[in-house]
Amino acid sequence: MPLALFALTIGAFAIGTTEFVIVGLVPTIAQQLSISLPSAGLLVSIYALGVAIGAPVLTALTGRMPRKQLLLALMVLFTAGNILAWQAPWL
């Protein structure tokens, strides 16, 4: 498998995993934030809504950018966001 294809595969897996890993953490999030389980469950719905609205808008806004540069920039943004979320309890 070419290295570029492998990188795309790993990136898609990471983004997909990040999207759905929150489902298993909803009870813990509800308990830690002292909110109801349905309220904590809204995190999944709000994220999905953000993706559903944001993806077409982002596609339209970045239509003229070189794909390789765009993919690299978005993966850096994705990684930075996850590192920030990981460090959030200590910030």
Secondary structure, 3 states (H helix, E strand, C coil): CCHHHHHHHHHHHHHHHHHHHHHHHHHHHHHHHCCCHHHHHHHHHHHHHHHHHHHHHHHHHCCCCCHHHHHHHHHHHHHHHHHHHHHHHHC
